[in-house]
Amino acid sequence: MEDTIVNRVAKSGLLSLDLEDYYHAGERVVYDLKDNLFMGLILKEKDFRDFIKNHDWTQYTGKNVAITCSEDAIVPTWAYMLLAIQLEPYAHIVVFGTLQDLENKLYEEALAKINFEEYAGTRVVVKGCSKVAVPTSAYVEVTRRLRPYAQSIMFGEPCSTVPLYKKPKV
């Protein structure tokens, strides 16, 4: 009698959802407003407006930009708004905050495009290993969005999963 190898994972009916597939490959940059501060303390409106007018904003074309100020200075909100106005026509996305905030927003934007109804009644494994750093917020968001539709949600790899959720039998 010949032994045959059976791929039980393939026959399990599990759908794998890999968040790495939703990674935006564009360059990430931080625009730090500290470079526009006078003596590292204050923002002079006239100087800032001159900078806004003369700066080459095309260098941000297609990039993902996080706007921040790393100095402990009082920066008026309108300054961040002016930067957003200048960056928006060129950058792929502009956020206020850190590179982590930017990454969270990129995943939020990508996950918003998924039709989670397509996962109705399915057993889903949210893949755990990836070549890029997927923020924890993306895992939380995909779980939140899957829960109303999926029959079950697991984390890991199809051959080794951690069960997270199973829809109650009615």
C-alpha positions in Angstrom: 0.0 0.0 0.0 1.4 3.4 -1.1 1.3 6.2 1.4 0.1 9.5 -0.1 0.7 12.8 1.5 -2.5 14.8 2.0 -2.4 18.6 2.3 -4.9 19.0 5.1 -4.3 22.8 5.1 -5.4 23.1 1.5 -8.5 21.0 2.2 -9.4 23.0 5.4 -11.3 25.7 3.6 -9.3 28.4 5.5 -8.9 31.8 3.8 -5.6 33.5 4.5 -5.6 37.3 4.8 -2.1 38.7 4.6 -1.9 42.4 5.7 1.5 42.7 4.0 -0.5 42.7 0.7 -1.9 46.1 1.8 1.5 47.7 2.5 1.9 51.0 0.6 5.3 50.8 -1.0 5.8 54.6 -1.3 8.5 56.5 0.5 7.8 57.7 4.0 9.1 61.1 5.1 8.8 63.4 8.1 8.4 67.1 7.6 9.7 68.5 10.9 8.5 72.1 11.5 11.5 72.7 13.9 13.4 73.7 10.8 11.1 76.7 10.4 11.3 77.9 14.0 13.2 81.1 14.9 15.9 80.2 17.4 14.2 76.9 17.8 11.4 78.6 19.8 8.9 80.5 17.8 7.4 80.5 14.4 7.5 83.9 12.7 4.5 84.2 10.4 6.1 86.4 7.7 9.2 84.2 7.5 7.1 81.0 7.4 4.8 82.4 4.7 7.9 83.3 2.6 9.2 79.8 3.1 5.8 78.3 2.1 5.8 80.4 -1.1 9.4 79.7 -2.2 9.9 76.0 -1.1 10.0 73.3 -3.8 7.0 71.2 -2.9 7.4 68.9 -5.9 10.0 67.0 -4.0 7.2 65.4 -2.1 5.5 64.0 -5.2 4.1 60.5 -4.5 5.6 60.4 -1.0 3.8 59.7 2.3 4.4 62.6 4.6 4.1 62.9 8.4 4.1 66.5 9.6 5.4 67.1 13.1 7.4 69.4 15.3 10.1 67.7 17.4 10.9 70.9 19.4 9.0 71.8 22.5 7.6 75.0 20.9 4.2 76.5 20.7 3.2 76.1 17.0 -0.1 77.6 15.9 -2.4 75.1 14.3 -2.7 77.1 11.1 1.0 76.4 10.4 0.3 72.7 10.1 -2.7 73.5 8.0 -0.6 75.6 5.6 1.9 72.7 5.3 -0.9 70.3 4.5 -2.3 72.7 1.8 1.1 72.8 0.2 1.8 69.1 0.4 -1.6 67.7 -0.5 -1.3 68.3 -4.3 1.9 66.3 -4.4 2.1 63.8 -1.6 0.2 60.5 -1.7 -1.0 61.1 1.9 -0.3 63.7 4.6 -0.8 63.2 8.3 0.0 65.0 11.5 2.1 62.9 13.7 4.9 60.4 13.7 6.0 57.8 11.2 4.0 55.3 13.2 0.9 57.5 12.9 1.6 57.7 9.1 1.8 53.9 8.9 -1.4 53.5 10.8 -3.2 55.9 8.5 -1.8 54.1 5.4 -3.2 50.8 6.6 -6.5 52.4 7.7 -6.8 53.8 4.2 -6.0 50.4 2.6 -8.4 48.4 4.8 -11.2 50.8 4.1 -11.1 49.6 0.5 -11.7 45.9 1.3 -15.2 44.6 0.9 -15.4 42.5 4.1 -18.8 41.1 3.1 -16.8 38.8 0.8 -15.7 37.0 4.0 -19.2 36.1 5.1 -19.4 32.7 6.6 -15.7 32.0 6.0 -12.9 30.7 8.3 -10.2 33.4 8.1 -6.6 33.2 9.1 -5.0 36.6 9.5 -1.4 35.9 8.6 1.1 36.7 11.3 4.5 36.7 9.6 5.4 39.3 7.1 8.5 40.9 5.5 7.3 44.4 6.4 6.3 45.8 9.8 2.5 45.7 10.0 1.3 47.9 12.8 -0.8 46.3 15.6 -3.5 48.9 14.8 -4.0 47.2 11.4 -4.5 43.8 13.0 -7.0 45.3 15.4 -8.9 47.0 12.6 -9.0 44.0 10.3 -10.3 41.9 13.2 -13.0 44.5 14.0 -14.1 44.6 10.4 -14.0 40.8 9.9 -16.0 39.9 13.0 -19.5 40.7 11.7 -18.9 38.5 8.7 -16.4 35.7 9.3 -17.5 32.3 10.7 -14.2 32.2 12.6 -11.0 34.3 12.9 -7.6 32.9 13.6 -4.1 34.4 13.8 -0.9 32.9 12.5 -0.3 30.5 9.6 -2.8 28.0 8.2 -0.7 25.2 9.6 -0.4 26.7 13.1 -3.1 29.1 14.2 -4.3 30.8 17.3 -8.1 30.8 17.5 -9.5 34.3 18.2 -13.2 34.2 17.4 -15.9 31.8 16.5 -19.4 32.9 15.6 -21.9 31.5 18.0 -24.3 28.9 16.7 -27.8 30.2 16.5 
